[in-house]
Amino acid sequence: MPLDQVDDEPGEMSFLDHLEELRWHLIRSLTAIFVFAIAAFVSKGVIFGEIILGPSKPSFWTYRILCNLSEILSSDALCISELPFIIQSRQMTGQFSMHITSSFVIGLICAFPYAFWEIWRFVKPGLYDKERKAATGATFYVSLLFFTGVFFGYFVVTPISINFLSNYQIDPSILNEFDIISYVSTVTTLVLACALLFQLPIVVYFATKAGLVSSSLLKTYRKHSIVVILMLSAVLTPPDPFSQVLIAIPLGLLYQLSILIAVKLEKKERKQELTKP
């Protein structure tokens, strides 16, 4: 039930009770994140050495797939066998602070389904029956898109961006020696940006159900969406055009998927209206 109707009916929670309930949902969500973060911090050999630093090594899964593809095509154009850069720590607290940062990011990613479920448990009772029915499976679909974005960012955008940036030189005399803070920030930004931007179909779904957008509106502003997508990619990724394009392409496809979702919802609603007595 909406909050503005709470005080009008006996037995319902007050505004302060709702705040207290929200507080406990947030505490449980943060506890889950910290538990996973502590586990990641303790397992630094795997989390930091294999996962965070994975895209900086030529043995990374994506690079091996590209080399195998190069062999099939009988061309070395796609094979990445060397990454001409080294990672350094130029600040005394650099390695320790990045260890904490990367552990927290891993904790956030691993605990995301549970954290979202906790927030959803707080929001769900405030919805009408029709709204709850329309949002069935919200945790599953939001988590699915979130992890799809995480994997796309980690296995596609991040390694290709690192390869591009490590091989880019304005003069051969300049060596690429990246600071650990810069490297970890780039990896986490790319991964989390993809995870966030992949929520576009969910946003369009609920906006369509709420009557805020329609398929005709999305089709009308299809060309404008390209500019917005490029701007979002520029804001949420490192300042290189290659990373921006890598994120903009799937976002454009997700926008088209959002149009199809809106069309399907509108057809379903029209069908329900026609079947009403």
PyRosetta script that sets phi, psi and omega in degrees:
from pyrosetta import init, pose_from_sequence

init()
pose = pose_from_sequence("MPLDQVDDEPGEMSFLDHLEELRWHLIRSLTAIFVFAIAAFVSKGVIFGEIILGPSKPSFWTYRILCNLSEILSSDALCISELPFIIQSRQMTGQFSMHITSSFVIGLICAFPYAFWEIWRFVKPGLYDKERKAATGATFYVSLLFFTGVFFGYFVVTPISINFLSNYQIDPSILNEFDIISYVSTVTTLVLACALLFQLPIVVYFATKAGLVSSSLLKTYRKHSIVVILMLSAVLTPPDPFSQVLIAIPLGLLYQLSILIAVKLEKKERKQELTKP")
pose.set_psi(1, 137.3)
pose.set_omega(1, -179.9)
pose.set_phi(2, -58.1)
pose.set_psi(2, 149.8)
pose.set_omega(2, -175.5)
pose.set_phi(3, -63.4)
pose.set_psi(3, -28.6)
pose.set_omega(3, -176.7)
pose.set_phi(4, -73.7)
pose.set_psi(4, -8.0)
pose.set_omega(4, 177.8)
pose.set_phi(5, -105.6)
pose.set_psi(5, 1.8)
pose.set_omega(5, -173.4)
pose.set_phi(6, -66.1)
pose.set_psi(6, -45.6)
pose.set_omega(6, -174.3)
pose.set_phi(7, -73.9)
pose.set_psi(7, -14.0)
pose.set_omega(7, -176.4)
pose.set_phi(8, -84.1)
pose.set_psi(8, -13.6)
pose.set_omega(8, -177.5)
pose.set_phi(9, -124.5)
pose.set_psi(9, 135.3)
pose.set_omega(9, -178.9)
pose.set_phi(10, -69.3)
pose.set_psi(10, 152.5)
pose.set_omega(10, 176.9)
pose.set_phi(11, 84.7)
pose.set_psi(11, -7.0)
pose.set_omega(11, 179.8)
pose.set_phi(12, -87.9)
pose.set_psi(12, 159.2)
pose.set_omega(12, -178.9)
pose.set_phi(13, -72.7)
pose.set_psi(13, 143.8)
pose.set_omega(13, 175.8)
pose.set_phi(14, -80.5)
pose.set_psi(14, 174.2)
pose.set_omega(14, 179.8)
pose.set_phi(15, -61.7)
pose.set_psi(15, -41.3)
pose.set_omega(15, 179.5)
pose.set_phi(16, -67.2)
pose.set_psi(16, -35.5)
pose.set_omega(16, 176.5)
pose.set_phi(17, -63.8)
pose.set_psi(17, -37.9)
pose.set_omega(17, 177.5)
pose.set_phi(18, -64.9)
pose.set_psi(18, -40.5)
pose.set_omega(18, 177.6)
pose.set_phi(19, -63.6)
pose.set_psi(19, -40.1)
pose.set_omega(19, 178.3)
pose.set_phi(20, -65.2)
pose.set_psi(20, -40.1)
pose.set_omega(20, 177.9)
pose.set_phi(21, -64.0)
pose.set_psi(21, -43.1)
pose.set_omega(21, 178.5)
pose.set_phi(22, -62.3)
pose.set_psi(22, -39.1)
pose.set_omega(22, -179.1)
pose.set_phi(23, -59.7)
pose.set_psi(23, -43.3)
pose.set_omega(23, -178.6)
pose.set_phi(24, -71.3)
pose.set_psi(24, -33.7)
pose.set_omega(24, 174.8)
pose.set_phi(25, -63.5)
pose.set_psi(25, -42.1)
pose.set_omega(25, 179.0)
pose.set_phi(26, -67.5)
pose.set_psi(26, -38.6)
pose.set_omega(26, 179.2)
pose.set_phi(27, -62.9)
pose.set_psi(27, -44.1)
pose.set_omega(27, 179.1)
pose.set_phi(28, -65.6)
pose.set_psi(28, -37.4)
pose.set_omega(28, 178.4)
pose.set_phi(29, -64.7)
pose.set_psi(29, -47.7)
pose.set_omega(29, -179.8)
pose.set_phi(30, -65.6)
pose.set_psi(30, -34.6)
pose.set_omega(30, 177.5)
pose.set_phi(31, -62.4)
pose.set_psi(31, -42.9)
pose.set_omega(31, 178.6)
pose.set_phi(32, -62.9)
pose.set_psi(32, -41.8)
pose.set_omega(32, 179.2)
pose.set_phi(33, -62.6)
pose.set_psi(33, -44.6)
pose.set_omega(33, -178.7)
pose.set_phi(34, -67.8)
pose.set_psi(34, -34.2)
pose.set_omega(34, 178.2)
pose.set_phi(35, -63.0)
pose.set_psi(35, -47.3)
pose.set_omega(35, 178.4)
pose.set_phi(36, -66.9)
pose.set_psi(36, -36.3)
pose.set_omega(36, 179.7)
pose.set_phi(37, -65.0)
pose.set_psi(37, -41.2)
pose.set_omega(37, 178.6)
pose.set_phi(38, -65.0)
pose.set_psi(38, -41.6)
pose.set_omega(38, 178.0)
pose.set_phi(39, -61.7)
pose.set_psi(39, -40.0)
pose.set_omega(39, 178.2)
pose.set_phi(40, -67.7)
pose.set_psi(40, -39.1)
pose.set_omega(40, -179.8)
pose.set_phi(41, -62.8)
pose.set_psi(41, -41.2)
pose.set_omega(41, -179.7)
pose.set_phi(42, -69.3)
pose.set_psi(42, -33.8)
pose.set_omega(42, -177.5)
pose.set_phi(43, -95.0)
pose.set_psi(43, 49.0)
pose.set_omega(43, -173.7)
pose.set_phi(44, -65.1)
pose.set_psi(44, -27.7)
pose.set_omega(44, 179.8)
pose.set_phi(45, -62.0)
pose.set_psi(45, -39.1)
pose.set_omega(45, 179.7)
pose.set_phi(46, -86.5)
pose.set_psi(46, -50.4)
pose.set_omega(46, -174.4)
pose.set_phi(47, -65.3)
pose.set_psi(47, -49.3)
pose.set_omega(47, -176.8)
pose.set_phi(48, -85.8)
pose.set_psi(48, -47.3)
pose.set_omega(48, -175.3)
pose.set_phi(49, -69.5)
pose.set_psi(49, -36.9)
pose.set_omega(49, -175.3)
pose.set_phi(50, -99.7)
pose.set_psi(50, -40.1)
pose.set_omega(50, -174.3)
pose.set_phi(51, -89.5)
pose.set_psi(51, -59.5)
pose.set_omega(51, -176.7)
pose.set_phi(52, -63.9)
pose.set_psi(52, -46.2)
pose.set_omega(52, -179.1)
pose.set_phi(53, -87.6)
pose.set_psi(53, -1.5)
pose.set_omega(53, -179.0)
pose.set_phi(54, -53.7)
pose.set_psi(54, -50.4)
pose.set_omega(54, -179.0)
pose.set_phi(55, -65.5)
pose.set_psi(55, -8.6)
pose.set_omega(55, 179.2)
pose.set_phi(56, -90.8)
pose.set_psi(56, -0.3)
pose.set_omega(56, -177.1)
pose.set_phi(57, -113.2)
pose.set_psi(57, 138.1)
pose.set_omega(57, 179.4)
pose.set_phi(58, -61.5)
pose.set_psi(58, -18.3)
pose.set_omega(58, 179.6)
pose.set_phi(59, -82.8)
pose.set_psi(59, 2.7)
pose.set_omega(59, -178.7)
pose.set_phi(60, -60.9)
pose.set_psi(60, 148.5)
pose.set_omega(60, -174.3)
pose.set_phi(61, -53.6)
pose.set_psi(61, -44.9)
pose.set_omega(61, -177.9)
pose.set_phi(62, -62.8)
pose.set_psi(62, -42.5)
pose.set_omega(62, -179.8)
pose.set_phi(63, -65.9)
pose.set_psi(63, -37.5)
pose.set_omega(63, 178.7)
pose.set_phi(64, -67.4)
pose.set_psi(64, -37.8)
pose.set_omega(64, 177.2)
pose.set_phi(65, -63.9)
pose.set_psi(65, -42.0)
pose.set_omega(65, 179.4)
pose.set_phi(66, -65.2)
pose.set_psi(66, -37.6)
pose.set_omega(66, 178.1)
pose.set_phi(67, -67.7)
pose.set_psi(67, -39.1)
pose.set_omega(67, 176.3)
pose.set_phi(68, -64.0)
pose.set_psi(68, -38.4)
pose.set_omega(68, 177.4)
pose.set_phi(69, -66.1)
pose.set_psi(69, -36.0)
pose.set_omega(69, 177.8)
pose.set_phi(70, -64.0)
pose.set_psi(70, -38.5)
pose.set_omega(70, 178.0)
pose.set_phi(71, -64.9)
pose.set_psi(71, -39.2)
pose.set_omega(71, 179.0)
pose.set_phi(72, -64.6)
pose.set_psi(72, -39.4)
pose.set_omega(72, -178.5)
pose.set_phi(73, -86.0)
pose.set_psi(73, -1.7)
pose.set_omega(73, -178.1)
pose.set_phi(74, 55.5)
pose.set_psi(74, 44.4)
pose.set_omega(74, 179.7)
pose.set_phi(75, -147.3)
pose.set_psi(75, 141.2)
pose.set_omega(75, 179.3)
pose.set_phi(76, -92.9)
pose.set_psi(76, 8.4)
pose.set_omega(76, -174.2)
pose.set_phi(77, -65.2)
pose.set_psi(77, -33.8)
pose.set_omega(77, -175.8)
pose.set_phi(78, -93.6)
pose.set_psi(78, -16.3)
pose.set_omega(78, -174.9)
pose.set_phi(79, -74.3)
pose.set_psi(79, 127.3)
pose.set_omega(79, 177.7)
pose.set_phi(80, -111.2)
pose.set_psi(80, 98.9)
pose.set_omega(80, -176.4)
pose.set_phi(81, -104.5)
pose.set_psi(81, -6.4)
pose.set_omega(81, -178.5)
pose.set_phi(82, -150.6)
pose.set_psi(82, 138.5)
pose.set_omega(82, 175.3)
pose.set_phi(83, -118.2)
pose.set_psi(83, 104.6)
pose.set_omega(83, -172.0)
pose.set_phi(84, -79.2)
pose.set_psi(84, 65.9)
pose.set_omega(84, 175.0)
pose.set_phi(85, -156.8)
pose.set_psi(85, 161.3)
pose.set_omega(85, 174.3)
pose.set_phi(86, -126.3)
pose.set_psi(86, 154.6)
pose.set_omega(86, 179.1)
pose.set_phi(87, -107.3)
pose.set_psi(87, 128.4)
pose.set_omega(87, -178.8)
pose.set_phi(88, -124.0)
pose.set_psi(88, 162.6)
pose.set_omega(88, 172.8)
pose.set_phi(89, -116.8)
pose.set_psi(89, 105.9)
pose.set_omega(89, -174.7)
pose.set_phi(90, -94.7)
pose.set_psi(90, -2.9)
pose.set_omega(90, 177.7)
pose.set_phi(91, -118.9)
pose.set_psi(91, 146.6)
pose.set_omega(91, -176.1)
pose.set_phi(92, -60.4)
pose.set_psi(92, -35.8)
pose.set_omega(92, -178.4)
pose.set_phi(93, -97.8)
pose.set_psi(93, 9.1)
pose.set_omega(93, -173.7)
pose.set_phi(94, -58.2)
pose.set_psi(94, -52.8)
pose.set_omega(94, -177.0)
pose.set_phi(95, -66.6)
pose.set_psi(95, -41.3)
pose.set_omega(95, -178.7)
pose.set_phi(96, -66.5)
pose.set_psi(96, -45.4)
pose.set_omega(96, -178.9)
pose.set_phi(97, -65.8)
pose.set_psi(97, -37.0)
pose.set_omega(97, 178.0)
pose.set_phi(98, -73.7)
pose.set_psi(98, -28.1)
pose.set_omega(98, 173.9)
pose.set_phi(99, -63.7)
pose.set_psi(99, -43.6)
pose.set_omega(99, 178.4)
pose.set_phi(100, -66.5)
pose.set_psi(100, -45.4)
pose.set_omega(100, -178.3)
pose.set_phi(101, -60.6)
pose.set_psi(101, -49.3)
pose.set_omega(101, -178.8)
pose.set_phi(102, -64.7)
pose.set_psi(102, -36.0)
pose.set_omega(102, 178.0)
pose.set_phi(103, -64.9)
pose.set_psi(103, -40.6)
pose.set_omega(103, 178.8)
pose.set_phi(104, -65.6)
pose.set_psi(104, -40.7)
pose.set_omega(104, 178.7)
pose.set_phi(105, -63.7)
pose.set_psi(105, -43.2)
pose.set_omega(105, 176.7)
pose.set_phi(106, -61.6)
pose.set_psi(106, -42.4)
pose.set_omega(106, 178.2)
pose.set_phi(107, -61.8)
pose.set_psi(107, -41.2)
pose.set_omega(107, 178.7)
pose.set_phi(108, -63.9)
pose.set_psi(108, -43.6)
pose.set_omega(108, -178.8)
pose.set_phi(109, -66.1)
pose.set_psi(109, -46.3)
pose.set_omega(109, -177.4)
pose.set_phi(110, -67.2)
pose.set_psi(110, -36.3)
pose.set_omega(110, -176.8)
pose.set_phi(111, -89.9)
pose.set_psi(111, -0.7)
pose.set_omega(111, -175.0)
pose.set_phi(112, -55.5)
pose.set_psi(112, -48.5)
pose.set_omega(112, -179.3)
pose.set_phi(113, -57.3)
pose.set_psi(113, -44.2)
pose.set_omega(113, 179.7)
pose.set_phi(114, -67.5)
pose.set_psi(114, -43.0)
pose.set_omega(114, -179.9)
pose.set_phi(115, -61.6)
pose.set_psi(115, -43.3)
pose.set_omega(115, 178.3)
pose.set_phi(116, -65.3)
pose.set_psi(116, -39.3)
pose.set_omega(116, 178.9)
pose.set_phi(117, -61.7)
pose.set_psi(117, -39.3)
pose.set_omega(117, 178.2)
pose.set_phi(118, -63.3)
pose.set_psi(118, -45.3)
pose.set_omega(118, 178.8)
pose.set_phi(119, -65.6)
pose.set_psi(119, -38.4)
pose.set_omega(119, 179.4)
pose.set_phi(120, -64.9)
pose.set_psi(120, -35.7)
pose.set_omega(120, 176.4)
pose.set_phi(121, -61.8)
pose.set_psi(121, -32.1)
pose.set_omega(121, 178.1)
pose.set_phi(122, -76.2)
pose.set_psi(122, -39.4)
pose.set_omega(122, -176.2)
pose.set_phi(123, -76.9)
pose.set_psi(123, -37.0)
pose.set_omega(123, -170.8)
pose.set_phi(124, -56.4)
pose.set_psi(124, -44.1)
pose.set_omega(124, -179.7)
pose.set_phi(125, -62.5)
pose.set_psi(125, -21.1)
pose.set_omega(125, 179.9)
pose.set_phi(126, -84.2)
pose.set_psi(126, 1.0)
pose.set_omega(126, -179.1)
pose.set_phi(127, -97.0)
pose.set_psi(127, 155.8)
pose.set_omega(127, 173.1)
pose.set_phi(128, -76.3)
pose.set_psi(128, 164.2)
pose.set_omega(128, -177.4)
pose.set_phi(129, -57.7)
pose.set_psi(129, -40.3)
pose.set_omega(129, -179.7)
pose.set_phi(130, -65.2)
pose.set_psi(130, -38.3)
pose.set_omega(130, -179.8)
pose.set_phi(131, -71.2)
pose.set_psi(131, -39.3)
pose.set_omega(131, 177.7)
pose.set_phi(132, -65.1)
pose.set_psi(132, -39.0)
pose.set_omega(132, 178.7)
pose.set_phi(133, -64.9)
pose.set_psi(133, -40.1)
pose.set_omega(133, 179.6)
pose.set_phi(134, -67.8)
pose.set_psi(134, -25.6)
pose.set_omega(134, -177.3)
pose.set_phi(135, -98.1)
pose.set_psi(135, 16.4)
pose.set_omega(135, 178.9)
pose.set_phi(136, -60.4)
pose.set_psi(136, 131.3)
pose.set_omega(136, -179.7)
pose.set_phi(137, 79.2)
pose.set_psi(137, 17.1)
pose.set_omega(137, -176.7)
pose.set_phi(138, -60.0)
pose.set_psi(138, -43.7)
pose.set_omega(138, -179.2)
pose.set_phi(139, -61.1)
pose.set_psi(139, -42.2)
pose.set_omega(139, -179.2)
pose.set_phi(140, -63.9)
pose.set_psi(140, -49.4)
pose.set_omega(140, -175.8)
pose.set_phi(141, -70.2)
pose.set_psi(141, -38.7)
pose.set_omega(141, 177.2)
pose.set_phi(142, -64.0)
pose.set_psi(142, -43.6)
pose.set_omega(142, 179.1)
pose.set_phi(143, -66.2)
pose.set_psi(143, -39.3)
pose.set_omega(143, 179.4)
pose.set_phi(144, -61.5)
pose.set_psi(144, -47.3)
pose.set_omega(144, 179.0)
pose.set_phi(145, -66.5)
pose.set_psi(145, -36.7)
pose.set_omega(145, 179.4)
pose.set_phi(146, -61.4)
pose.set_psi(146, -50.0)
pose.set_omega(146, -178.2)
pose.set_phi(147, -71.9)
pose.set_psi(147, -29.6)
pose.set_omega(147, 173.5)
pose.set_phi(148, -61.9)
pose.set_psi(148, -43.5)
pose.set_omega(148, 176.7)
pose.set_phi(149, -64.7)
pose.set_psi(149, -39.0)
pose.set_omega(149, 178.6)
pose.set_phi(150, -62.2)
pose.set_psi(150, -48.1)
pose.set_omega(150, -179.0)
pose.set_phi(151, -66.7)
pose.set_psi(151, -38.4)
pose.set_omega(151, 177.9)
pose.set_phi(152, -64.9)
pose.set_psi(152, -43.7)
pose.set_omega(152, 179.3)
pose.set_phi(153, -65.3)
pose.set_psi(153, -38.2)
pose.set_omega(153, -175.8)
pose.set_phi(154, -79.4)
pose.set_psi(154, -42.6)
pose.set_omega(154, -173.6)
pose.set_phi(155, -93.7)
pose.set_psi(155, -15.5)
pose.set_omega(155, -177.7)
pose.set_phi(156, -117.1)
pose.set_psi(156, -63.4)
pose.set_omega(156, -173.5)
pose.set_phi(157, -66.8)
pose.set_psi(157, -48.3)
pose.set_omega(157, -175.5)
pose.set_phi(158, -62.0)
pose.set_psi(158, -53.7)
pose.set_omega(158, -178.1)
pose.set_phi(159, -64.5)
pose.set_psi(159, -38.0)
pose.set_omega(159, 179.9)
pose.set_phi(160, -69.4)
pose.set_psi(160, -37.4)
pose.set_omega(160, 177.3)
pose.set_phi(161, -66.7)
pose.set_psi(161, -42.1)
pose.set_omega(161, 178.7)
pose.set_phi(162, -63.0)
pose.set_psi(162, -42.6)
pose.set_omega(162, 178.0)
pose.set_phi(163, -62.1)
pose.set_psi(163, -42.5)
pose.set_omega(163, 179.7)
pose.set_phi(164, -64.1)
pose.set_psi(164, -47.6)
pose.set_omega(164, -176.5)
pose.set_phi(165, -69.8)
pose.set_psi(165, -34.5)
pose.set_omega(165, -179.0)
pose.set_phi(166, -73.4)
pose.set_psi(166, -26.4)
pose.set_omega(166, 179.7)
pose.set_phi(167, -94.0)
pose.set_psi(167, -6.4)
pose.set_omega(167, -178.2)
pose.set_phi(168, -81.6)
pose.set_psi(168, 126.9)
pose.set_omega(168, 179.0)
pose.set_phi(169, -139.6)
pose.set_psi(169, 135.0)
pose.set_omega(169, 174.2)
pose.set_phi(170, -89.7)
pose.set_psi(170, -15.8)
pose.set_omega(170, 176.4)
pose.set_phi(171, -159.1)
pose.set_psi(171, 135.5)
pose.set_omega(171, -177.7)
pose.set_phi(172, -59.4)
pose.set_psi(172, -20.3)
pose.set_omega(172, -178.3)
pose.set_phi(173, -76.6)
pose.set_psi(173, -12.3)
pose.set_omega(173, -177.8)
pose.set_phi(174, -94.3)
pose.set_psi(174, 119.5)
pose.set_omega(174, 179.5)
pose.set_phi(175, -92.1)
pose.set_psi(175, 144.8)
pose.set_omega(175, 177.6)
pose.set_phi(176, -89.8)
pose.set_psi(176, 104.0)
pose.set_omega(176, 176.8)
pose.set_phi(177, -125.0)
pose.set_psi(177, 98.8)
pose.set_omega(177, -172.4)
pose.set_phi(178, -87.9)
pose.set_psi(178, 140.1)
pose.set_omega(178, 175.6)
pose.set_phi(179, -76.5)
pose.set_psi(179, 146.0)
pose.set_omega(179, -177.4)
pose.set_phi(180, -60.7)
pose.set_psi(180, -33.5)
pose.set_omega(180, 179.2)
pose.set_phi(181, -65.3)
pose.set_psi(181, -43.2)
pose.set_omega(181, 179.0)
pose.set_phi(182, -64.7)
pose.set_psi(182, -41.7)
pose.set_omega(182, -178.2)
pose.set_phi(183, -65.1)
pose.set_psi(183, -51.9)
pose.set_omega(183, -178.2)
pose.set_phi(184, -63.0)
pose.set_psi(184, -40.1)
pose.set_omega(184, 178.9)
pose.set_phi(185, -61.8)
pose.set_psi(185, -40.4)
pose.set_omega(185, 179.1)
pose.set_phi(186, -64.5)
pose.set_psi(186, -46.6)
pose.set_omega(186, -178.6)
pose.set_phi(187, -63.4)
pose.set_psi(187, -48.6)
pose.set_omega(187, -177.9)
pose.set_phi(188, -66.8)
pose.set_psi(188, -37.0)
pose.set_omega(188, 179.1)
pose.set_phi(189, -64.6)
pose.set_psi(189, -44.5)
pose.set_omega(189, -179.8)
pose.set_phi(190, -64.1)
pose.set_psi(190, -44.8)
pose.set_omega(190, -177.3)
pose.set_phi(191, -66.9)
pose.set_psi(191, -49.1)
pose.set_omega(191, -178.2)
pose.set_phi(192, -69.3)
pose.set_psi(192, -32.8)
pose.set_omega(192, 177.4)
pose.set_phi(193, -63.9)
pose.set_psi(193, -44.0)
pose.set_omega(193, 177.8)
pose.set_phi(194, -64.1)
pose.set_psi(194, -42.2)
pose.set_omega(194, 179.9)
pose.set_phi(195, -61.5)
pose.set_psi(195, -39.5)
pose.set_omega(195, 179.8)
pose.set_phi(196, -71.5)
pose.set_psi(196, -45.7)
pose.set_omega(196, -175.7)
pose.set_phi(197, -70.3)
pose.set_psi(197, -23.6)
pose.set_omega(197, 178.8)
pose.set_phi(198, -74.1)
pose.set_psi(198, -1.7)
pose.set_omega(198, 176.0)
pose.set_phi(199, -83.8)
pose.set_psi(199, 2.5)
pose.set_omega(199, -176.8)
pose.set_phi(200, -54.1)
pose.set_psi(200, -46.6)
pose.set_omega(200, 179.7)
pose.set_phi(201, -59.7)
pose.set_psi(201, -36.2)
pose.set_omega(201, 178.7)
pose.set_phi(202, -66.1)
pose.set_psi(202, -42.8)
pose.set_omega(202, 179.0)
pose.set_phi(203, -61.1)
pose.set_psi(203, -44.8)
pose.set_omega(203, 179.9)
pose.set_phi(204, -66.3)
pose.set_psi(204, -37.2)
pose.set_omega(204, 180.0)
pose.set_phi(205, -59.1)
pose.set_psi(205, -52.3)
pose.set_omega(205, -178.1)
pose.set_phi(206, -70.8)
pose.set_psi(206, -33.4)
pose.set_omega(206, 176.9)
pose.set_phi(207, -65.4)
pose.set_psi(207, -37.2)
pose.set_omega(207, 177.4)
pose.set_phi(208, -68.4)
pose.set_psi(208, -42.3)
pose.set_omega(208, 177.4)
pose.set_phi(209, -62.3)
pose.set_psi(209, -33.1)
pose.set_omega(209, 179.9)
pose.set_phi(210, -82.9)
pose.set_psi(210, -6.1)
pose.set_omega(210, -179.9)
pose.set_phi(211, 80.3)
pose.set_psi(211, 14.7)
pose.set_omega(211, -178.9)
pose.set_phi(212, -81.7)
pose.set_psi(212, -30.6)
pose.set_omega(212, 177.9)
pose.set_phi(213, -133.4)
pose.set_psi(213, 164.9)
pose.set_omega(213, 177.7)
pose.set_phi(214, -141.2)
pose.set_psi(214, 165.6)
pose.set_omega(214, 179.9)
pose.set_phi(215, -63.7)
pose.set_psi(215, -36.6)
pose.set_omega(215, 178.9)
pose.set_phi(216, -65.8)
pose.set_psi(216, -37.4)
pose.set_omega(216, 178.0)
pose.set_phi(217, -66.5)
pose.set_psi(217, -42.6)
pose.set_omega(217, 178.9)
pose.set_phi(218, -64.2)
pose.set_psi(218, -38.1)
pose.set_omega(218, 178.9)
pose.set_phi(219, -69.2)
pose.set_psi(219, -38.4)
pose.set_omega(219, -179.5)
pose.set_phi(220, -62.4)
pose.set_psi(220, -40.2)
pose.set_omega(220, -176.6)
pose.set_phi(221, -100.2)
pose.set_psi(221, 26.4)
pose.set_omega(221, 179.7)
pose.set_phi(222, -61.5)
pose.set_psi(222, -44.9)
pose.set_omega(222, -179.6)
pose.set_phi(223, -68.0)
pose.set_psi(223, -37.8)
pose.set_omega(223, 178.7)
pose.set_phi(224, -66.0)
pose.set_psi(224, -31.5)
pose.set_omega(224, -178.6)
pose.set_phi(225, -62.8)
pose.set_psi(225, -30.3)
pose.set_omega(225, 179.4)
pose.set_phi(226, -61.5)
pose.set_psi(226, -42.7)
pose.set_omega(226, 179.0)
pose.set_phi(227, -65.2)
pose.set_psi(227, -43.6)
pose.set_omega(227, -179.9)
pose.set_phi(228, -63.7)
pose.set_psi(228, -41.9)
pose.set_omega(228, 179.6)
pose.set_phi(229, -62.2)
pose.set_psi(229, -43.4)
pose.set_omega(229, 178.2)
pose.set_phi(230, -64.2)
pose.set_psi(230, -37.2)
pose.set_omega(230, 177.8)
pose.set_phi(231, -66.7)
pose.set_psi(231, -42.9)
pose.set_omega(231, 177.8)
pose.set_phi(232, -62.9)
pose.set_psi(232, -42.2)
pose.set_omega(232, 179.0)
pose.set_phi(233, -62.0)
pose.set_psi(233, -38.3)
pose.set_omega(233, 179.9)
pose.set_phi(234, -67.9)
pose.set_psi(234, -36.2)
pose.set_omega(234, -178.4)
pose.set_phi(235, -74.3)
pose.set_psi(235, -39.4)
pose.set_omega(235, -171.1)
pose.set_phi(236, -94.4)
pose.set_psi(236, -1.0)
pose.set_omega(236, -179.8)
pose.set_phi(237, -122.7)
pose.set_psi(237, 166.1)
pose.set_omega(237, 175.3)
pose.set_phi(238, -59.8)
pose.set_psi(238, 158.4)
pose.set_omega(238, -174.7)
pose.set_phi(239, -75.6)
pose.set_psi(239, 60.1)
pose.set_omega(239, 172.1)
pose.set_phi(240, -135.6)
pose.set_psi(240, 138.7)
pose.set_omega(240, -174.8)
pose.set_phi(241, -64.8)
pose.set_psi(241, -25.3)
pose.set_omega(241, -177.2)
pose.set_phi(242, -65.3)
pose.set_psi(242, -46.8)
pose.set_omega(242, 178.9)
pose.set_phi(243, -63.9)
pose.set_psi(243, -38.5)
pose.set_omega(243, -179.4)
pose.set_phi(244, -62.9)
pose.set_psi(244, -42.6)
pose.set_omega(244, 179.6)
pose.set_phi(245, -67.8)
pose.set_psi(245, -39.5)
pose.set_omega(245, -179.6)
pose.set_phi(246, -62.1)
pose.set_psi(246, -33.5)
pose.set_omega(246, 177.8)
pose.set_phi(247, -84.3)
pose.set_psi(247, -34.4)
pose.set_omega(247, -177.2)
pose.set_phi(248, -65.8)
pose.set_psi(248, -35.3)
pose.set_omega(248, -177.6)
pose.set_phi(249, -62.6)
pose.set_psi(249, -54.5)
pose.set_omega(249, 178.0)
pose.set_phi(250, -64.9)
pose.set_psi(250, -30.0)
pose.set_omega(250, 176.9)
pose.set_phi(251, -64.4)
pose.set_psi(251, -39.1)
pose.set_omega(251, 176.0)
pose.set_phi(252, -62.4)
pose.set_psi(252, -40.1)
pose.set_omega(252, 177.4)
pose.set_phi(253, -66.8)
pose.set_psi(253, -38.7)
pose.set_omega(253, 177.5)
pose.set_phi(254, -65.6)
pose.set_psi(254, -33.5)
pose.set_omega(254, 176.6)
pose.set_phi(255, -64.1)
pose.set_psi(255, -41.9)
pose.set_omega(255, 176.9)
pose.set_phi(256, -64.4)
pose.set_psi(256, -39.4)
pose.set_omega(256, 176.4)
pose.set_phi(257, -62.5)
pose.set_psi(257, -37.7)
pose.set_omega(257, 179.0)
pose.set_phi(258, -63.5)
pose.set_psi(258, -37.4)
pose.set_omega(258, 177.2)
pose.set_phi(259, -63.2)
pose.set_psi(259, -43.3)
pose.set_omega(259, 178.8)
pose.set_phi(260, -63.2)
pose.set_psi(260, -38.3)
pose.set_omega(260, 177.7)
pose.set_phi(261, -63.9)
pose.set_psi(261, -44.1)
pose.set_omega(261, 179.2)
pose.set_phi(262, -62.7)
pose.set_psi(262, -42.0)
pose.set_omega(262, 178.5)
pose.set_phi(263, -61.5)
pose.set_psi(263, -44.4)
pose.set_omega(263, -179.4)
pose.set_phi(264, -64.2)
pose.set_psi(264, -41.1)
pose.set_omega(264, 178.8)
pose.set_phi(265, -64.3)
pose.set_psi(265, -42.7)
pose.set_omega(265, -179.7)
pose.set_phi(266, -64.9)
pose.set_psi(266, -39.8)
pose.set_omega(266, 176.9)
pose.set_phi(267, -63.5)
pose.set_psi(267, -41.1)
pose.set_omega(267, -179.9)
pose.set_phi(268, -65.3)
pose.set_psi(268, -41.2)
pose.set_omega(268, 179.5)
pose.set_phi(269, -68.0)
pose.set_psi(269, -38.5)
pose.set_omega(269, 177.6)
pose.set_phi(270, -65.5)
pose.set_psi(270, -37.9)
pose.set_omega(270, 179.2)
pose.set_phi(271, -65.6)
pose.set_psi(271, -39.2)
pose.set_omega(271, 178.8)
pose.set_phi(272, -66.5)
pose.set_psi(272, -38.9)
pose.set_omega(272, 178.9)
pose.set_phi(273, -65.9)
pose.set_psi(273, -36.2)
pose.set_omega(273, 179.9)
pose.set_phi(274, -71.9)
pose.set_psi(274, -28.5)
pose.set_omega(274, -179.2)
pose.set_phi(275, -86.6)
pose.set_psi(275, -6.3)
pose.set_omega(275, 178.4)
pose.set_phi(276, -70.1)
pose.set_psi(276, 139.7)
pose.set_omega(276, 179.8)
pose.set_phi(277, -69.4)
pose.dump_pdb("model.pdb")
